[in-house]
Amino acid sequence: MLDTSVRAACQHEPVTGRHRELLAAIPVNELPTRRILGGGEAVTGLCEGVIVTAERVRHLAWLSAQAEPWAVDLNAASLRRIAQASTVTSHNCHILLRALAERVTHTAAAPDGTGVWAAADAAGRARDTWLRAARAVSQITTDTRGLPSALAAETSDLALWTGRLAYAEPGWTLSSGPARQARPPASLAARPEDLPVAVAAVHQACETLAMLTGTERDRIRAAARAGRSAAPTSSLPDDYDVPRPFAHAPPERVSTVLAAYTDAVKASHQTVAAVGQIAAATQAPSRVLTTAREATQTARSAPTRDVPARHAEPDELHQQPGPTERTLHDLGVTHPGLLSRGADIDLACERLIIDAAAGLGPAPKRPSALMLSRSRATAALVNHALASGDPRATALLWRPEPDQRVQPEPEPEAD
């Protein structure tokens, strides 16, 4: 019966050969082992290292996109290192595509080199947008310090692997910089059968960069909505009267960072599309990435039925000003420095309340959520804390169990 159903489904909507390749390329719940450069690797080994590292970075980027905006890995050190390493990787891809274009031009059996030159130009534009994004994100910081995340570390790995492949120097490192001799085109693809592997390595790296532009932009936006974006007070306009080294990053500064990443998203996706055409023309093993991208885009654009009403996400709710900032708005205050101080006070109150509530046990005399809501001032603070999205804030909704309710003390007996 199952076989009959499968046959009927295939007849109704046949599975294409490209989709069969995509299914065969999907790994079975196993992330490839992290590759460590040892020095002296052949070009084939370098290509394999780029491919494996690119796959690992995409997996880590996907995990980071699922994390909450207050995760410890979401910090300025990680954001900056990812942007810097991605800038290097995009430059390395530009060099590699130019070398491949030279090689294709002088190889009779290879496809037309016009598309490869166009892809190299697209990679150069993507590099420029990544550079602007890296400079923009260096103008903001986060409310907590932290070490670079695993994603940041392996994004640096990808920059190193692509650099070893792009440059002729066997010991090239990230500190070597771009002023080095590029690998000769004949060395990158010595034989016609080497061309698809080299194309696959560049394709995988460009696909990873395209994913990172989107996930990093979303993480920066989430941090800003959660009140975690900050800026040095010395870098703010003179009308910001903030008596601390750091203050909330002004909305216009966050918008500038997000705009830079949006430009990188567009340029990186254009590069991936161009390299994907080369992968298809050379029958590179990475051509399944194009099929996967088309499949996901089709799924996203497919119409849905009975879509439930969308509820506001916690980070969207937290865009609303807190009690102090709202009072300043009600007073007609428009001074950005005063509004920033009000937002700082609201954030400090929110975290104090959440930390205190999370540390309380179910004591018999602890007030319930109903008691907290009786005061308008208290209700405003509690609601602002609940809108933060911090799961610990649910402790404010505590209700005593029947056996925990305070029992009235017995009245003394009359003498």
C-alpha positions as a Markdown table, in Angstrom:
| # | Residue | x | y | z |
|---|---|---|---|---|
| 1 | Met | 0.0 | 0.0 | 0.0 |
| 2 | Leu | 2.9 | 2.4 | 0.8 |
| 3 | Asp | 4.6 | 1.5 | -2.4 |
| 4 | Thr | 1.4 | 2.3 | -4.4 |
| 5 | Ser | 1.0 | 5.6 | -2.6 |
| 6 | Val | 4.6 | 6.6 | -3.4 |
| 7 | Arg | 4.2 | 5.6 | -7.0 |
| 8 | Ala | 1.0 | 7.6 | -7.3 |
| 9 | Ala | 2.7 | 10.7 | -5.8 |
| 10 | Cys | 5.6 | 10.4 | -8.1 |
| 11 | Gln | 3.3 | 10.2 | -11.1 |
| 12 | His | 1.3 | 13.2 | -9.9 |
| 13 | Glu | 4.4 | 15.3 | -9.1 |
| 14 | Pro | 7.6 | 13.7 | -10.4 |
| 15 | Val | 10.8 | 14.3 | -8.5 |
| 16 | Thr | 13.4 | 16.0 | -10.8 |
| 17 | Gly | 17.0 | 14.8 | -11.1 |
| 18 | Arg | 18.2 | 18.0 | -9.4 |
| 19 | His | 16.0 | 17.3 | -6.4 |
| 20 | Arg | 17.3 | 13.7 | -6.2 |
| 21 | Glu | 20.9 | 15.2 | -6.1 |
| 22 | Leu | 19.8 | 17.5 | -3.3 |
| 23 | Leu | 18.4 | 14.6 | -1.2 |
| 24 | Ala | 21.6 | 12.6 | -1.8 |
| 25 | Ala | 23.7 | 15.6 | -0.7 |
| 26 | Ile | 22.0 | 16.1 | 2.6 |
| 27 | Pro | 24.2 | 14.9 | 5.5 |
| 28 | Val | 22.7 | 12.4 | 7.9 |
| 29 | Asn | 22.7 | 14.4 | 11.2 |
| 30 | Glu | 26.4 | 14.6 | 11.3 |
| 31 | Leu | 28.5 | 17.8 | 11.2 |
| 32 | Pro | 31.9 | 17.3 | 9.6 |
| 33 | Thr | 34.9 | 17.4 | 11.9 |
| 34 | Arg | 36.7 | 20.8 | 12.2 |
| 35 | Arg | 39.7 | 20.9 | 9.9 |
| 36 | Ile | 43.0 | 22.4 | 11.2 |
| 37 | Leu | 45.6 | 23.7 | 8.8 |
| 38 | Gly | 48.9 | 21.9 | 9.1 |
| 39 | Gly | 50.8 | 23.5 | 6.3 |
| 40 | Gly | 51.9 | 22.2 | 3.0 |
| 41 | Glu | 48.4 | 21.0 | 1.9 |
| 42 | Ala | 47.8 | 20.4 | -1.8 |
| 43 | Val | 45.2 | 22.4 | -3.7 |
| 44 | Thr | 42.7 | 19.6 | -3.5 |
| 45 | Gly | 43.1 | 19.4 | 0.3 |
| 46 | Leu | 42.7 | 23.1 | 0.6 |
| 47 | Cys | 39.5 | 23.0 | -1.4 |
| 48 | Glu | 38.2 | 20.2 | 0.8 |
| 49 | Gly | 39.1 | 22.2 | 3.9 |
| 50 | Val | 37.2 | 25.3 | 2.6 |
| 51 | Ile | 34.1 | 23.2 | 1.8 |
| 52 | Val | 34.1 | 21.5 | 5.3 |
| 53 | Thr | 34.7 | 24.8 | 7.1 |
| 54 | Ala | 32.0 | 26.6 | 5.1 |
| 55 | Glu | 29.5 | 23.9 | 6.0 |
| 56 | Arg | 30.4 | 24.1 | 9.7 |
| 57 | Val | 30.1 | 27.9 | 9.7 |
| 58 | Arg | 26.6 | 27.7 | 8.2 |
| 59 | His | 25.6 | 25.2 | 10.8 |
| 60 | Leu | 26.9 | 27.4 | 13.6 |
| 61 | Ala | 25.2 | 30.5 | 12.1 |
| 62 | Trp | 21.9 | 28.6 | 12.0 |
| 63 | Leu | 22.3 | 27.8 | 15.7 |
| 64 | Ser | 23.2 | 31.4 | 16.6 |
| 65 | Ala | 20.1 | 32.6 | 14.8 |
| 66 | Gln | 18.0 | 30.4 | 17.1 |
| 67 | Ala | 19.6 | 31.9 | 20.3 |
| 68 | Glu | 17.8 | 34.5 | 22.4 |
| 69 | Pro | 19.0 | 38.1 | 22.1 |
| 70 | Trp | 20.5 | 38.0 | 25.6 |
| 71 | Ala | 22.7 | 35.0 | 24.8 |
| 72 | Val | 26.3 | 35.4 | 26.1 |
| 73 | Asp | 27.6 | 34.6 | 22.6 |
| 74 | Leu | 25.9 | 37.7 | 21.2 |
| 75 | Asn | 28.6 | 40.2 | 22.1 |
| 76 | Ala | 30.6 | 42.9 | 20.4 |
| 77 | Ala | 33.8 | 40.8 | 20.2 |
| 78 | Ser | 32.0 | 38.1 | 18.2 |
| 79 | Leu | 30.1 | 40.5 | 15.9 |
| 80 | Arg | 33.3 | 42.4 | 15.0 |
| 81 | Arg | 35.4 | 39.3 | 14.4 |
| 82 | Ile | 32.7 | 37.7 | 12.2 |
| 83 | Ala | 32.5 | 40.9 | 10.2 |
| 84 | Gln | 36.3 | 41.2 | 9.9 |
| 85 | Ala | 36.8 | 37.6 | 8.9 |
| 86 | Ser | 34.0 | 37.7 | 6.4 |
| 87 | Thr | 35.5 | 40.7 | 4.8 |
| 88 | Val | 38.8 | 38.8 | 4.3 |
| 89 | Thr | 36.9 | 35.7 | 3.0 |
| 90 | Ser | 35.0 | 37.8 | 0.5 |
| 91 | His | 38.3 | 39.3 | -0.7 |
| 92 | Asn | 39.8 | 35.9 | -1.0 |
| 93 | Cys | 36.8 | 34.7 | -3.1 |
| 94 | His | 37.3 | 37.7 | -5.3 |
| 95 | Ile | 40.9 | 36.7 | -5.9 |
| 96 | Leu | 40.0 | 33.0 | -6.5 |
| 97 | Leu | 37.2 | 33.9 | -9.0 |
| 98 | Arg | 39.6 | 36.1 | -11.0 |
| 99 | Ala | 42.1 | 33.3 | -11.1 |
| 100 | Leu | 39.4 | 30.9 | -12.2 |
| 101 | Ala | 38.4 | 33.4 | -14.9 |
| 102 | Glu | 41.9 | 33.5 | -16.2 |
| 103 | Arg | 42.1 | 29.7 | -16.2 |
| 104 | Val | 38.8 | 29.3 | -18.0 |
| 105 | Thr | 39.8 | 31.8 | -20.6 |
| 106 | His | 42.8 | 29.6 | -21.5 |
| 107 | Thr | 41.1 | 26.3 | -21.3 |
| 108 | Ala | 39.3 | 25.0 | -24.4 |
| 109 | Ala | 37.1 | 22.5 | -22.6 |
| 110 | Ala | 36.0 | 25.0 | -20.0 |
| 111 | Pro | 32.8 | 27.1 | -20.2 |
| 112 | Asp | 32.7 | 30.7 | -21.4 |
| 113 | Gly | 34.8 | 32.9 | -19.1 |
| 114 | Thr | 32.5 | 35.9 | -19.3 |
| 115 | Gly | 30.3 | 34.6 | -16.5 |
| 116 | Val | 33.3 | 33.9 | -14.3 |
| 117 | Trp | 34.6 | 37.4 | -14.7 |
| 118 | Ala | 31.1 | 38.7 | -13.9 |
| 119 | Ala | 31.1 | 36.6 | -10.7 |
| 120 | Ala | 34.5 | 38.0 | -9.8 |
| 121 | Asp | 33.2 | 41.5 | -10.1 |
| 122 | Ala | 30.2 | 40.6 | -8.0 |
| 123 | Ala | 32.5 | 39.2 | -5.3 |
| 124 | Gly | 34.5 | 42.4 | -5.3 |
| 125 | Arg | 31.3 | 44.4 | -4.7 |
| 126 | Ala | 30.3 | 42.0 | -1.9 |
| 127 | Arg | 33.8 | 42.5 | -0.3 |
| 128 | Asp | 33.3 | 46.3 | -0.3 |
| 129 | Thr | 29.9 | 46.0 | 1.4 |
| 130 | Trp | 31.4 | 43.6 | 4.0 |
| 131 | Leu | 34.1 | 46.1 | 4.7 |
| 132 | Arg | 31.5 | 48.9 | 5.2 |
| 133 | Ala | 29.6 | 46.5 | 7.5 |
| 134 | Ala | 32.7 | 45.7 | 9.5 |
| 135 | Arg | 33.4 | 49.4 | 10.0 |
| 136 | Ala | 29.9 | 50.2 | 10.9 |
| 137 | Val | 29.6 | 47.4 | 13.6 |
| 138 | Ser | 32.8 | 48.7 | 15.2 |
| 139 | Gln | 30.9 | 51.8 | 16.1 |
| 140 | Ile | 28.6 | 50.0 | 18.5 |
| 141 | Thr | 29.1 | 47.6 | 21.4 |
| 142 | Thr | 27.0 | 45.4 | 23.6 |
| 143 | Asp | 26.0 | 45.8 | 27.3 |
| 144 | Thr | 28.1 | 42.8 | 28.3 |
| 145 | Arg | 31.6 | 41.7 | 27.4 |
| 146 | Gly | 32.4 | 38.3 | 26.2 |
| 147 | Leu | 34.9 | 36.1 | 24.4 |
| 148 | Pro | 34.5 | 35.5 | 20.7 |
| 149 | Ser | 32.0 | 32.7 | 20.1 |
| 150 | Ala | 32.5 | 29.4 | 18.3 |
| 151 | Leu | 30.9 | 30.9 | 15.2 |
| 152 | Ala | 33.4 | 33.8 | 15.3 |
| 153 | Ala | 36.3 | 31.4 | 15.7 |
| 154 | Glu | 35.3 | 29.2 | 12.7 |
| 155 | Thr | 34.4 | 32.2 | 10.6 |
| 156 | Ser | 38.1 | 33.1 | 11.0 |
| 157 | Asp | 39.0 | 29.5 | 10.0 |
| 158 | Leu | 37.1 | 30.0 | 6.8 |
| 159 | Ala | 39.1 | 33.2 | 6.1 |
| 160 | Leu | 42.3 | 31.3 | 6.7 |
| 161 | Trp | 41.4 | 28.4 | 4.5 |
| 162 | Thr | 40.3 | 30.5 | 1.6 |
| 163 | Gly | 43.5 | 32.6 | 2.0 |
| 164 | Arg | 45.7 | 29.6 | 1.8 |
| 165 | Leu | 43.9 | 28.6 | -1.4 |
| 166 | Ala | 43.9 | 32.1 | -2.9 |
| 167 | Tyr | 47.6 | 33.0 | -2.2 |
| 168 | Ala | 50.8 | 31.4 | -3.5 |
| 169 | Glu | 52.5 | 31.7 | -0.1 |
| 170 | Pro | 52.1 | 28.3 | 1.7 |
| 171 | Gly | 52.3 | 29.9 | 5.2 |
| 172 | Trp | 49.8 | 32.7 | 4.6 |
| 173 | Thr | 48.0 | 33.8 | 7.7 |
| 174 | Leu | 45.3 | 36.4 | 8.5 |
| 175 | Ser | 48.1 | 38.8 | 9.7 |
| 176 | Ser | 49.8 | 38.5 | 6.3 |
| 177 | Gly | 47.2 | 40.7 | 4.7 |
| 178 | Pro | 46.1 | 41.0 | 1.0 |
| 179 | Ala | 49.5 | 42.4 | -0.3 |
| 180 | Arg | 50.7 | 38.9 | -1.3 |
| 181 | Gln | 51.1 | 37.1 | -4.6 |
| 182 | Ala | 48.0 | 35.4 | -5.7 |
| 183 | Arg | 48.1 | 31.7 | -6.6 |
| 184 | Pro | 48.7 | 31.2 | -10.3 |
| 185 | Pro | 45.6 | 30.1 | -12.2 |
| 186 | Ala | 47.3 | 27.0 | -13.5 |
| 187 | Ser | 48.1 | 26.0 | -10.0 |
| 188 | Leu | 44.5 | 26.4 | -8.8 |
| 189 | Ala | 43.1 | 24.1 | -11.5 |
| 190 | Ala | 46.0 | 22.3 | -13.1 |
| 191 | Arg | 43.7 | 19.9 | -15.0 |
| 192 | Pro | 40.2 | 20.4 | -16.5 |
| 193 | Glu | 38.9 | 17.9 | -13.9 |
| 194 | Asp | 40.2 | 20.1 | -11.1 |
| 195 | Leu | 38.1 | 23.0 | -12.1 |
| 196 | Pro | 34.7 | 21.8 | -10.6 |
| 197 | Val | 36.4 | 21.2 | -7.2 |
| 198 | Ala | 37.9 | 24.7 | -7.1 |
| 199 | Val | 34.5 | 26.2 | -8.2 |
| 200 | Ala | 32.8 | 24.2 | -5.4 |
| 201 | Ala | 35.1 | 25.6 | -2.8 |
| 202 | Val | 34.4 | 29.2 | -3.8 |
| 203 | His | 30.7 | 28.5 | -4.1 |
| 204 | Gln | 30.5 | 27.0 | -0.6 |
| 205 | Ala | 32.4 | 30.0 | 0.8 |
| 206 | Cys | 30.2 | 32.5 | -1.0 |
| 207 | Glu | 27.0 | 30.7 | 0.2 |
| 208 | Thr | 28.2 | 30.9 | 3.8 |
| 209 | Leu | 28.9 | 34.6 | 3.4 |
| 210 | Ala | 25.4 | 35.2 | 2.1 |
| 211 | Met | 24.0 | 33.4 | 5.1 |
| 212 | Leu | 26.1 | 35.3 | 7.5 |
| 213 | Thr | 25.0 | 38.6 | 6.2 |
| 214 | Gly | 21.4 | 37.8 | 7.1 |
| 215 | Thr | 21.9 | 36.1 | 10.4 |
| 216 | Glu | 24.3 | 38.7 | 11.7 |
| 217 | Arg | 22.0 | 41.5 | 10.7 |
| 218 | Asp | 19.1 | 39.8 | 12.5 |
| 219 | Arg | 21.2 | 39.3 | 15.6 |
| 220 | Ile | 22.3 | 43.0 | 15.7 |
| 221 | Arg | 18.6 | 44.0 | 15.3 |
| 222 | Ala | 17.6 | 41.6 | 18.1 |
| 223 | Ala | 20.3 | 43.0 | 20.4 |
| 224 | Ala | 19.1 | 46.6 | 19.7 |
| 225 | Arg | 15.5 | 45.7 | 20.4 |
| 226 | Ala | 16.4 | 44.0 | 23.6 |
| 227 | Gly | 18.2 | 47.2 | 24.8 |
| 228 | Arg | 21.7 | 45.6 | 24.5 |
| 229 | Ser | 23.3 | 47.9 | 21.9 |
| 230 | Ala | 25.6 | 50.5 | 23.4 |
| 231 | Ala | 28.0 | 53.2 | 22.2 |
| 232 | Pro | 30.9 | 55.0 | 23.9 |
| 233 | Thr | 29.6 | 58.2 | 25.4 |
| 234 | Ser | 32.6 | 60.0 | 23.9 |
| 235 | Ser | 31.4 | 59.2 | 20.4 |
| 236 | Leu | 27.9 | 60.6 | 20.9 |
| 237 | Pro | 26.9 | 64.2 | 20.0 |
| 238 | Asp | 27.5 | 66.9 | 22.6 |
| 239 | Asp | 23.8 | 67.2 | 23.5 |
| 240 | Tyr | 24.0 | 63.7 | 25.0 |
| 241 | Asp | 24.5 | 64.4 | 28.7 |
| 242 | Val | 25.3 | 60.8 | 29.9 |
| 243 | Pro | 27.6 | 60.6 | 33.0 |
| 244 | Arg | 28.9 | 57.1 | 32.1 |
| 245 | Pro | 31.4 | 55.7 | 29.7 |
| 246 | Phe | 28.7 | 54.0 | 27.6 |
| 247 | Ala | 25.1 | 54.7 | 26.8 |
| 248 | His | 22.4 | 53.2 | 24.6 |
| 249 | Ala | 23.4 | 53.3 | 21.0 |
| 250 | Pro | 21.3 | 56.0 | 19.3 |
| 251 | Pro | 18.6 | 54.6 | 16.9 |
| 252 | Glu | 20.2 | 56.3 | 13.9 |
| 253 | Arg | 23.5 | 54.6 | 14.6 |
| 254 | Val | 21.9 | 51.2 | 14.8 |
| 255 | Ser | 20.0 | 52.0 | 11.6 |
| 256 | Thr | 23.3 | 52.8 | 9.9 |
| 257 | Val | 24.8 | 49.4 | 10.9 |
| 258 | Leu | 21.7 | 47.5 | 9.8 |
| 259 | Ala | 21.7 | 49.4 | 6.5 |
| 260 | Ala | 25.3 | 48.4 | 5.9 |
| 261 | Tyr | 24.4 | 44.7 | 6.5 |
| 262 | Thr | 21.4 | 45.0 | 4.2 |
| 263 | Asp | 23.7 | 46.2 | 1.4 |
| 264 | Ala | 26.0 | 43.2 | 2.2 |
| 265 | Val | 23.0 | 40.8 | 2.0 |
| 266 | Lys | 22.1 | 42.0 | -1.5 |
| 267 | Ala | 25.6 | 42.0 | -2.8 |
| 268 | Ser | 26.4 | 38.6 | -1.3 |
| 269 | His | 23.3 | 37.0 | -2.8 |
| 270 | Gln | 24.1 | 38.4 | -6.2 |
| 271 | Thr | 27.6 | 36.8 | -5.9 |
| 272 | Val | 26.1 | 33.5 | -4.9 |
| 273 | Ala | 23.7 | 33.6 | -7.9 |
| 274 | Ala | 26.6 | 34.3 | -10.3 |
| 275 | Val | 28.8 | 31.6 | -8.8 |
| 276 | Gly | 25.9 | 29.1 | -8.8 |
| 277 | Gln | 25.7 | 29.5 | -12.6 |
| 278 | Ile | 29.4 | 28.6 | -12.9 |
| 279 | Ala | 28.9 | 25.6 | -10.6 |
| 280 | Ala | 26.0 | 24.4 | -12.9 |
| 281 | Ala | 28.1 | 25.0 | -16.1 |
| 282 | Thr | 31.1 | 23.1 | -14.7 |
| 283 | Gln | 29.0 | 20.4 | -13.0 |
| 284 | Ala | 30.6 | 21.3 | -9.7 |
| 285 | Pro | 29.4 | 19.2 | -6.7 |
| 286 | Ser | 28.2 | 22.4 | -5.0 |
| 287 | Arg | 25.5 | 22.9 | -7.6 |
| 288 | Val | 23.1 | 21.4 | -5.1 |
| 289 | Leu | 23.3 | 24.6 | -3.1 |
| 290 | Thr | 21.5 | 26.4 | -5.9 |
| 291 | Thr | 18.8 | 23.7 | -5.9 |
| 292 | Ala | 18.4 | 24.0 | -2.2 |
| 293 | Arg | 18.2 | 27.8 | -2.4 |
| 294 | Glu | 15.5 | 27.5 | -5.1 |
| 295 | Ala | 13.6 | 24.9 | -3.0 |
| 296 | Thr | 13.6 | 27.1 | 0.1 |
| 297 | Gln | 12.5 | 30.1 | -1.8 |
| 298 | Thr | 9.7 | 28.2 | -3.4 |
| 299 | Ala | 8.5 | 27.0 | 0.0 |
| 300 | Arg | 8.6 | 30.5 | 1.4 |
| 301 | Ser | 6.6 | 31.9 | -1.4 |
| 302 | Ala | 4.0 | 29.1 | -1.5 |
| 303 | Pro | 0.5 | 30.3 | -0.4 |
| 304 | Thr | -0.7 | 29.0 | 3.0 |
| 305 | Arg | -4.2 | 28.4 | 4.2 |
| 306 | Asp | -5.8 | 29.3 | 7.5 |
| 307 | Val | -2.8 | 31.2 | 8.7 |
| 308 | Pro | -3.4 | 32.1 | 12.4 |
| 309 | Ala | -3.2 | 35.7 | 13.5 |
| 310 | Arg | 0.3 | 36.8 | 14.1 |
| 311 | His | 1.1 | 37.8 | 17.7 |
| 312 | Ala | 3.8 | 40.3 | 18.4 |
| 313 | Glu | 7.2 | 38.8 | 19.3 |
| 314 | Pro | 8.8 | 39.7 | 22.6 |
| 315 | Asp | 11.5 | 41.8 | 21.0 |
| 316 | Glu | 8.9 | 43.7 | 19.1 |
| 317 | Leu | 7.0 | 44.5 | 22.2 |
| 318 | His | 10.2 | 45.7 | 23.8 |
| 319 | Gln | 10.5 | 48.4 | 21.3 |
| 320 | Gln | 7.9 | 50.3 | 23.4 |
| 321 | Pro | 9.5 | 52.8 | 25.8 |
| 322 | Gly | 9.5 | 51.9 | 29.5 |
| 323 | Pro | 7.7 | 53.8 | 32.3 |
| 324 | Thr | 10.5 | 56.4 | 32.8 |
| 325 | Glu | 11.0 | 57.1 | 29.1 |
| 326 | Arg | 7.3 | 57.1 | 28.5 |
| 327 | Thr | 6.8 | 59.7 | 31.3 |
| 328 | Leu | 9.5 | 61.9 | 29.7 |
| 329 | His | 7.7 | 61.6 | 26.3 |
| 330 | Asp | 4.4 | 62.6 | 28.1 |
| 331 | Leu | 6.2 | 65.7 | 29.5 |
| 332 | Gly | 7.2 | 66.7 | 26.0 |
| 333 | Val | 10.9 | 65.9 | 26.5 |
| 334 | Thr | 12.7 | 65.5 | 23.1 |
| 335 | His | 16.3 | 65.9 | 24.2 |
| 336 | Pro | 18.0 | 62.7 | 23.0 |
| 337 | Gly | 20.4 | 62.6 | 26.0 |
| 338 | Leu | 17.5 | 62.7 | 28.5 |
| 339 | Leu | 15.5 | 60.1 | 26.6 |
| 340 | Ser | 18.6 | 57.9 | 26.5 |
| 341 | Arg | 19.1 | 58.2 | 30.3 |
| 342 | Gly | 15.4 | 57.4 | 30.8 |
| 343 | Ala | 15.8 | 54.2 | 28.7 |
| 344 | Asp | 18.9 | 53.3 | 30.7 |
| 345 | Ile | 16.9 | 53.7 | 33.9 |
| 346 | Asp | 14.1 | 51.5 | 32.5 |
| 347 | Leu | 16.6 | 48.8 | 31.5 |
| 348 | Ala | 18.2 | 48.8 | 34.9 |
| 349 | Cys | 14.8 | 48.6 | 36.7 |
| 350 | Glu | 13.8 | 45.8 | 34.4 |
| 351 | Arg | 16.9 | 43.7 | 35.0 |
| 352 | Leu | 16.7 | 44.4 | 38.8 |
| 353 | Ile | 13.1 | 43.2 | 38.9 |
| 354 | Ile | 13.8 | 40.1 | 36.8 |
| 355 | Asp | 16.9 | 39.1 | 38.8 |
| 356 | Ala | 15.1 | 39.6 | 42.1 |
| 357 | Ala | 12.0 | 37.7 | 41.0 |
| 358 | Ala | 14.1 | 34.8 | 39.5 |
| 359 | Gly | 15.9 | 34.4 | 42.8 |
| 360 | Leu | 12.8 | 34.2 | 45.0 |
| 361 | Gly | 11.4 | 30.9 | 46.1 |
| 362 | Pro | 7.7 | 30.1 | 46.6 |
| 363 | Ala | 7.6 | 31.7 | 50.0 |
| 364 | Pro | 4.2 | 31.8 | 51.7 |
| 365 | Lys | 4.2 | 35.6 | 52.0 |
| 366 | Arg | 5.4 | 36.3 | 48.5 |
| 367 | Pro | 2.9 | 38.5 | 46.6 |
| 368 | Ser | 1.1 | 37.0 | 43.7 |
| 369 | Ala | 0.8 | 38.5 | 40.2 |
| 370 | Leu | -2.6 | 39.8 | 41.1 |
| 371 | Met | -1.3 | 41.7 | 44.1 |
| 372 | Leu | 1.5 | 43.2 | 41.9 |
| 373 | Ser | -1.0 | 44.5 | 39.4 |
| 374 | Arg | -3.0 | 46.5 | 42.0 |
| 375 | Ser | -0.6 | 49.4 | 41.8 |
| 376 | Arg | -0.5 | 51.3 | 38.5 |
| 377 | Ala | 3.2 | 52.1 | 39.0 |
| 378 | Thr | 4.1 | 48.5 | 39.9 |
| 379 | Ala | 2.0 | 47.1 | 37.0 |
| 380 | Ala | 3.9 | 49.4 | 34.5 |
| 381 | Leu | 7.2 | 48.1 | 35.7 |
| 382 | Val | 6.1 | 44.5 | 35.8 |
| 383 | Asn | 4.6 | 44.7 | 32.3 |
| 384 | His | 7.8 | 46.3 | 30.9 |
| 385 | Ala | 9.9 | 43.4 | 32.4 |
| 386 | Leu | 7.5 | 40.8 | 31.0 |
| 387 | Ala | 7.9 | 42.4 | 27.5 |
| 388 | Ser | 11.7 | 42.0 | 27.6 |
| 389 | Gly | 11.4 | 38.4 | 26.4 |
| 390 | Asp | 13.6 | 37.1 | 29.2 |
| 391 | Pro | 12.1 | 33.7 | 30.3 |
| 392 | Arg | 13.1 | 34.5 | 33.9 |
| 393 | Ala | 10.5 | 37.2 | 33.9 |
| 394 | Thr | 7.7 | 34.6 | 34.1 |
| 395 | Ala | 8.6 | 34.3 | 37.8 |
| 396 | Leu | 6.6 | 37.5 | 38.1 |
| 397 | Leu | 3.5 | 35.6 | 37.2 |
| 398 | Trp | 3.8 | 33.4 | 40.2 |
| 399 | Arg | 0.5 | 32.3 | 41.8 |
| 400 | Pro | 0.4 | 30.6 | 45.2 |
| 401 | Glu | -0.9 | 27.0 | 45.3 |
| 402 | Pro | -3.9 | 26.5 | 47.5 |
| 403 | Asp | -1.9 | 25.0 | 50.3 |
| 404 | Gln | 0.6 | 27.9 | 50.1 |
| 405 | Arg | -2.0 | 30.7 | 50.5 |
| 406 | Val | -1.6 | 32.6 | 53.8 |
| 407 | Gln | -4.1 | 31.3 | 56.3 |
| 408 | Pro | -5.7 | 33.8 | 58.6 |
| 409 | Glu | -4.4 | 33.7 | 62.1 |
| 410 | Pro | -6.8 | 32.3 | 64.7 |
| 411 | Glu | -8.5 | 34.9 | 66.8 |
| 412 | Pro | -7.7 | 34.8 | 70.5 |
| 413 | Glu | -10.4 | 33.2 | 72.6 |
| 414 | Ala | -12.4 | 35.4 | 74.8 |
| 415 | Asp | -11.6 | 35.0 | 78.5 |
